[in-house]
Amino acid sequence: MRRFSLAQLEAFRWICRLGTFHAAAERLNVTQPSVSQRIRELESAIDAKLFERRGSGVRLTAEGEILLRYTEQGLSLFDEMEDRLRTGDPLQGTLRVGASETVAMTCLPDMISSLEAHYPKLRVELNVRNSTMLWDLLMRKKLDVAFLTDARQHRSIHIEPLGRTEVAWFSSPGRRLVEGRPLRPSDLEGVSILSMPAPSPLNDMLVNWCTSNGAPPPAFSTCNNIAVIARLLIAGVAASILPVCTVQSEVDSGALLRYDPHPTLPPRTLCAAYPVSARGPGMDALLENAHRALADTGLFYSPH
């Protein structure tokens, strides 16, 4: 059980920074005997001597050096907590960001780089999942903001549409599905299909499209990583539906073939989702950064 207090640790930190008990007392607006008492109680609690006299000042013992390192870390977290609670600014301290793989494979690097450049003290805690899982984390207050596709509506969550991307079927040139016409569900008979596992929007989209003509759901293999699915498609392992933005460079290079489906697949809307209570200048700056990063990729079109 801890027997020391924040007041004792603050007194210890200011003595270390200012060099004397007197200066620390003035900084904390308390008497010098009060500071001395706090240090005696702290030394008793941890059973270690923290200072040695050195002329008119003091210097740290070996144990004091160790305590100072942890004290700075701990009090810094408390300072961060106070700032975050006082301002409500998500760009203060640690920002818990959720990103779908569509975001991670396209605009996320630019988003994070820009945040680090403009907010050097900000720490980003990144969680990359599919959109269904990100929504669940957001609703359980495990994320400050989520960049996901086709967000649901909820009174406690604000949804900001950022951009849209088309969805299409893809395969390697060595596994060409059709040529010169749209791809239909009947064209996939006997074709190996790879999909994101349920629950995920892409899985739902694939099943709904394949059964649109009344056929039973197809048998398909699953992989929980879009980037890996793309690599498997390039290797000729299977065919799959993917957001066009995630594999546009592979299509341009000829490593993948794109098929426009019939019936068409609905585009996916990329959104920022965050608690209504977090709205403010900090969140506005974060969203402006996201809009800019998305536009710079040239892979998305307007959501409106």
ZATOR-761601 format. One line per field, with one value per residue (C-alpha): x, y, z. Coordinates in steps of 0.25 Angstrom, whole numbers. Layout:
! ZATOR-761601
X <- [X	...]
Y <- [Y	...]
Z <- [Z	...]
! end
This chain:
! ZATOR-761601
X <- [0	6	8	13	5	5	8	21	25	23	31	42	42	43	54	61	58	61	73	68	57	54	52	43	35	33	29	19	14	16	26	40	37	25	34	44	32	27	41	43	30	34	47	40	30	40	51	62	70	67	77	90	95	104	108	95	88	85	88	81	86	86	72	67	72	63	51	53	52	39	33	35	28	17	14	15	4	-5	-2	-6	-19	-22	-20	-29	-40	-39	-39	-46	-36	-33	-20	-15	-7	-10	-20	-26	-28	-36	-33	-39	-30	-35	-30	-17	-13	-16	-16	-12	3	1	-9	0	12	4	-1	13	19	8	6	20	16	4	5	-4	-9	-13	-23	-25	-37	-49	-60	-69	-59	-55	-70	-71	-58	-63	-76	-69	-61	-48	-45	-45	-47	-49	-47	-56	-65	-80	-82	-95	-104	-104	-108	-95	-86	-83	-81	-72	-72	-58	-58	-63	-57	-62	-62	-59	-55	-40	-32	-18	-16	-13	-27	-35	-50	-57	-53	-60	-73	-77	-75	-87	-89	-91	-77	-71	-75	-63	-54	-47	-52	-45	-52	-50	-57	-70	-73	-68	-75	-67	-71	-86	-84	-78	-89	-100	-95	-92	-107	-113	-119	-125	-113	-108	-96	-83	-72	-60	-47	-45	-33	-34	-24	-27	-12	-10	-22	-17	-3	-11	-19	-6	-1	-13	-18	-33	-42	-48	-55	-47	-48	-42	-33	-26	-20	-21	-5	-6	-17	-8	4	-4	-2	-17	-29	-41	-55	-67	-78	-93	-101	-92	-86	-89	-77	-72	-72	-60	-64	-58	-66	-64	-73	-81	-75	-62	-66	-57	-45	-36	-45	-47	-32	-32	-43	-36	-24	-31	-39	-25	-18	-30	-30	-15	-16	-25	-31	-45	-56	-66	-75	-87]
Y <- [0	14	23	35	47	56	67	60	57	71	76	66	70	85	83	76	86	99	93	97	95	110	112	100	105	119	112	104	115	108	109	103	94	89	85	79	71	66	61	54	47	43	37	29	24	19	16	23	36	45	57	60	74	81	95	104	94	79	68	55	42	30	26	40	40	27	34	46	39	32	45	53	42	41	56	58	49	56	69	63	58	72	79	69	70	85	88	75	76	63	68	69	57	43	42	29	27	16	14	4	-3	5	18	11	7	21	34	29	32	46	48	44	51	64	62	60	72	81	75	70	67	59	43	35	22	15	3	-3	-11	-14	-3	-12	-14	1	5	-5	1	15	12	6	19	12	22	37	37	26	27	16	13	14	18	16	27	29	41	41	40	51	46	54	49	50	44	32	21	11	-4	-14	-29	-32	-43	-45	-45	-60	-62	-54	-55	-48	-38	-27	-27	-26	-37	-44	-54	-66	-63	-67	-82	-90	-78	-77	-65	-58	-49	-42	-50	-46	-37	-27	-18	-24	-38	-34	-27	-39	-49	-39	-37	-52	-55	-44	-54	-63	-72	-78	-71	-76	-83	-75	-74	-62	-53	-42	-33	-25	-23	-38	-41	-32	-39	-53	-47	-43	-57	-63	-70	-64	-53	-43	-30	-18	-3	2	12	1	-5	6	6	-10	-7	4	-5	-17	-26	-27	-26	-18	-23	-14	-22	-24	-21	-10	-10	2	12	12	26	28	36	41	37	43	46	58	63	64	75	87	94	82	73	83	83	68	67	78	70	57	64	70	56	49	60	59	44	46	33	38	46	56	49	59]
Z <- [0	-4	8	0	-6	-18	-9	-4	-18	-23	-12	-16	-30	-28	-18	-29	-40	-31	-23	-9	1	2	-13	-13	-2	-9	-22	-15	-6	7	18	18	30	23	11	21	27	14	10	24	22	8	12	23	14	4	14	7	9	-3	-1	4	9	-1	3	4	-5	-6	-16	-19	-13	-22	-17	-20	-34	-36	-30	-38	-51	-47	-40	-53	-61	-51	-49	-64	-66	-55	-61	-75	-68	-62	-76	-83	-73	-72	-87	-93	-104	-110	-115	-101	-96	-102	-114	-116	-131	-137	-152	-162	-171	-183	-175	-171	-185	-191	-183	-169	-170	-175	-164	-153	-159	-159	-145	-140	-147	-142	-128	-124	-110	-114	-113	-122	-118	-131	-132	-146	-147	-157	-156	-148	-137	-137	-135	-123	-117	-119	-113	-101	-99	-103	-114	-115	-130	-141	-156	-161	-173	-173	-159	-152	-146	-131	-122	-114	-126	-137	-151	-161	-175	-181	-195	-203	-210	-220	-217	-228	-231	-233	-238	-244	-259	-258	-252	-261	-258	-270	-281	-287	-279	-264	-255	-250	-238	-248	-253	-240	-241	-238	-234	-221	-213	-202	-192	-179	-168	-161	-155	-165	-176	-187	-183	-183	-196	-203	-198	-201	-215	-218	-213	-221	-232	-221	-221	-207	-200	-207	-200	-198	-190	-180	-177	-166	-173	-186	-190	-189	-197	-208	-208	-209	-220	-228	-226	-233	-220	-221	-225	-216	-214	-208	-207	-220	-212	-205	-218	-228	-230	-233	-243	-250	-250	-256	-244	-242	-251	-247	-251	-250	-244	-248	-240	-235	-221	-213	-210	-196	-189	-180	-167	-155	-143	-129	-116	-117	-104	-111	-121	-120	-126	-124	-131	-142	-144	-145	-155	-164	-163	-167	-179	-184	-183	-190	-202	-204	-207	-219	-216	-211	-216	-209	-199	-203]
! end
